């Protein structure tokens, strides 16, 4: 993640842009994996979980991938 964020900031970010952030989607939350993945990273990084809310406007909800769609992409990349 650090590699991609550094490249993005170096090649695409303008003076008007805020620092880039990365999002890592995982199937199961594992504190040890997060700790090792982010160890020695000097960029500010936050780790959190999220839940889709029924209060999002329908036009936004219809644009978000389903859990099944996300899992399909994750499974393909791990093969």
DAVENBEL-V691731 format. One record per residue. N is the residue number from 0. RES is the residue in three letters. SS is DSSP state (A for helix, B for strand, O for the rest). PHI is phi in whole degrees, 0 to 359 (none if undefined). D_CENTER is the distance of its C-alpha to the mean C-alpha in Angstrom with 1 decimal. Layout:
N/RES/SS/PHI/D_CENTER
N/RES/SS/PHI/D_CENTER
This chain:
0/UNK/O/none/9.0
1/UNK/A/300/11.9
2/UNK/A/302/13.9
3/UNK/A/292/11.8
4/UNK/A/293/11.2
5/UNK/A/295/14.9
6/UNK/A/296/16.0
7/UNK/A/300/14.3
8/UNK/A/297/16.0
9/UNK/A/288/19.2
10/UNK/A/261/19.7
11/UNK/O/239/18.4
12/UNK/O/291/18.0
13/UNK/O/254/21.3
14/UNK/O/296/23.1
15/UNK/O/276/22.1
16/UNK/O/277/18.3
17/UNK/O/282/16.5
18/UNK/O/302/14.5
19/UNK/O/288/11.2
20/UNK/O/234/8.0
21/UNK/O/244/4.9
22/UNK/O/237/1.4
23/UNK/O/250/3.4
24/UNK/O/263/5.4
25/UNK/O/233/8.9
26/UNK/O/289/12.2
27/UNK/O/232/14.0
28/UNK/O/288/13.3
29/UNK/O/222/15.2
30/UNK/A/303/15.9
31/UNK/A/295/17.5
32/UNK/A/299/14.7
33/UNK/A/296/12.5
34/UNK/A/301/15.6
35/UNK/A/290/16.4
36/UNK/A/294/13.1
37/UNK/A/254/13.1
38/UNK/O/298/16.9
39/UNK/O/68/18.6
40/UNK/O/273/15.7
41/UNK/O/267/17.4
42/UNK/O/278/14.6
43/UNK/O/292/13.8
44/UNK/O/221/10.7
45/UNK/O/244/10.2
46/UNK/O/236/9.4
47/UNK/O/206/10.1
48/UNK/O/246/10.6
49/UNK/O/217/11.2
50/UNK/O/221/13.9
51/UNK/O/292/14.9
52/UNK/O/253/18.0
53/UNK/O/286/21.1
54/UNK/O/272/21.7
55/UNK/O/291/19.4
56/UNK/O/300/21.7
57/UNK/A/305/22.4
58/UNK/A/292/21.6
59/UNK/A/278/17.9
60/UNK/A/304/17.8
61/UNK/O/290/19.3
62/UNK/O/273/16.6
63/UNK/O/279/13.8
64/UNK/O/290/13.6
65/UNK/O/281/15.3
66/UNK/A/300/14.4
67/UNK/A/296/16.9
68/UNK/A/295/15.4
69/UNK/A/297/12.0
70/UNK/A/298/14.1
71/UNK/A/301/16.3
72/UNK/A/290/13.8
73/UNK/A/295/12.7
74/UNK/A/298/16.4
75/UNK/A/295/17.4
76/UNK/A/285/15.3
77/UNK/O/270/16.8
78/UNK/O/270/20.3
